[in-house]
Amino acid sequence: MSDKTIVGHAQPALSPLTVSADGRRLVTIQGEPFFYLADTAWTLPQRLKWDDALYYMNKRRMQGFTVIQIVALDPERDVDMRDPAGNSALQGGDLSKPNEAYFQYLDRLVQAAQDMGLYVMLLPVWGQLVVGESWGGSTFPETVTENNAYDFGRWIGARYRDRPHIIWCLGGDRQPIHKGIDYRPVWRRMAEGLANGVTGQNPRWDESSPAWRNLIITYHTCFEMETNEFSTMSYWSDDEAWISLILLQSGHGLMTASYWQVRAEYERSNPMPVLDAEPAYEQMPMNWPQLFPLHGDWIVRKRAYWSVLAGAFGHTYGHASVWCMISEKERNEVLSASWYEALTHPGAEQMTILRDFVESLSFERWVPAQSMVAHNAKCGHTCLDQHRQAALDRNGEFAIVYLTDGGSERVNLAYLSTPDVLGVWFNPRTAETTEPFDVRREPHGNLFEAPTQGPEQDWLLVLATNRDRLLRLSVRRTWANPLPSDDMSMIWAE
């Protein structure tokens, strides 16, 4: 039987990505802006059979997602790392003996994502395979070591060297120094192997090289409870020439002021693009070991708008039932939705609104502008739900203020290029806007009052020097051409 392909609905060819000239964003190699909007689908290669995987990817592209984050070797749900047909990823658990049948299925998934216009952040291995310990405390032999990491990196890099839509990522929910043991040599060797497999060159991890500039690669960490560290750069330094992006894992706790970490990374003397690659998942428990209450869509929106207005080049969404692809039979009191049902939960649908909003307002021109607002953002964990986050167009043509719980805020309009501006309130829950209103600059700042106030009543205030820009906010866009039917037998043919 031949592989199935999309019938008559091929998406535009994906361009390789590179770091922008200012070091703060990803752009296509042609220099076009790229908004990174990812969904967390770590276990997709192991948990979803072919037609379900196609349905999942098609749904996400229709919702405006531009990236899916997946793992090639992930033991978190299945220590034998089997695909839906039962093929183990490794023969006898040996990293030097990858099972071709398993990786052929991963090949098909990677190709399908490309055909649908989705970039893939691909982790070669999950961190558990390096540290030999699960989050539940179970221990295992260390599958990935300093002795075999290079060869596997080279092998998988060569396998996908011609895929322009792959962003490489090491780590996988572990800090590189784990419980006092330094695993950085392992990850460095894997990075060097990837560079050789993808580019054919042999750069060292600490050596400036065209190979590293041509290879988008980063490190996915965890939220370290003991130290509250959650950045790629928590345990790495600028000597690591292989790192081209900074990921945050602000985690699933309720009280993380993630905007401070985004801002700190944005203001580094050696700038790199930064984004929150694993914030609080929708329907994830807020506390451990207590499992309730669960996160709703408000925290999803909070982390998203805080990040992109603080300087992130994109954002990642996650759902507790989707990252591990919970089946209908596996539903329980906590994971009450299957992956299929969870695809249309409010937080996911509101990511469509996020992309529409940022691209309507030329997000590539945003710069953080906290000094515009009077709100004291240094109140830490005592006022997260009252936080305000502001950004400004670099030419002073518009400004955006996110009011986490609505209410009022005083804004200094002196940063805008004209004394008289227009304003509008944008609802990030529904994409509805108020009628534009005229604003004349006041000498001590203008006080604005959102339409509502209180928990889950977040609003975006948009101030612009011309009406056309505000009118763009009311135009909803379709992010991908619809495929002919939800019936996958109609969409995909032999």
Steps between C-alpha positions, in 0.01 A plus 500: 500500500636841406518797733195723503534856381285810500279509194504832317547714810875543534603797711763754393856371540644574842808717507789421735514730801787706630564748780421862412776757464422650841514155662151523651273306265480220249446595138499309174825497307332755273465729802123467537351516853412168662269471799578185696171363631549142615293222644653252742460153350800328657372142466341525154734245332416235756142568594307587182438267213530643151148626432473652850836672458387648170178623656693655789746684275229621265298635794794688642595657168139614453519662845804701393777304670829519314706242693450168676745389771568124498759252629665221302590288807267563794470239780265702720182315397664177387850400607528274193418799276272317260314649208125429455585183306705369793847558352754594767715800419822322595600139460567364847500853640833566324540857369737373232226273360204716395205300369443595136127418514449747786694776329322447170179593681669811643617581145141494377383726781780749436414499128128548570574801721707650220224435245251674727721804550601425860852539634619232744703557813658157529670369814722201412471362855309586817703598806397190695718289268805705603448528877349152542217616724130571446305775674331229704837397648547178302859441389630346178835437332624814328422437133677811368858557616800708405628196309201452269333843481711623207430200278125514558495876442689453173269216394172682561639828368598333173159333477322838501769723354284588199197601705483882497224511762683341794616698803728283712470488877703314763407448862148393568362610837830475685763755599845409363626476858261255665521424872860617507612293200630694200355358179613789282775292332230258377290775345804668347599180327149455364500858372832438324361181347192682375716768340698237315191307392313808377782711354788256442730725704670421833477803729574479871229602743698811603624597155341768284421335168274543196358160593345640817365801311333266252352272765214627717548317829405561861453330838170424675537516876266450795371722778740418783298515821805537727634811325209631288731486197322428171705639211723334242775729627457410868792258475649585161714801407582695186796265448247247365528596134237241402209669680308735272168535689401539863203295623322552828303237687293718728321185606165414644514682830253781554737772622776534240563857384627378163516850351801581718700213353399590144610857561830392658584281200386766254737752658808274491815662361524209255139492374334178393136434416301397808161339552309311766502148353312333785271726703207379709293251301125536474325252732829420680500472883610824667673329791682177583422256650154659529339466160226760516411759392604479137628785285240665281546713192575822691850390601560387141422851378695668781822316428459556127438876499747566782769326293444647156468853639813454713710413195441133411507413129209259540329271746413137570161368606443173681211287623520231766318248279682584176870488592454133597213433255246365748267250333129462563567196721763682707279787611475539877407753769797724421549437128130513426535581128650290227761659275234528230258690723776720640595635157215748515522602866484878553873558551586335169239700311632819661845431356338560161400842632855559627651439158238715330567780746879504481520470123235770454728731698835420333642315802850508351507873581407467868738602776428462875381827655421451869589862571180601319278370780472631854431156648775377734600170342749423779237377743600143413264218586260723690349661191543264205133516419512880494817520291522729196736430212574756228671508161559775247548515125864591442386794283252625759199428278314284752516365854342199675422454868378168640286538813495156660177562692361796307430805713690825456854605415680829449706504179762751389425585135821700451656189343264523202598706197196734501317679785156380393434129460215254471435222746309173502441222752567148370356194674754212490229251593271572206696729261226760530595867496333813625438792269816710453514808720698822477774565756677829563822489694483615862813647664512245784389197305157386390281284720324222309217283629447153353142388425507251791715412800574193710628142470508375140406847371825575315507767229745647253512875453626595154599859430586598144579807295270395214158339474596243235723315743218466752257382235730208420424358844139437403590289196526129581726303270500137387843361570495207260300382202240252625545141403194344340355315799551398861478144369868412466422238233379791286802720577770241449528253214734219410 
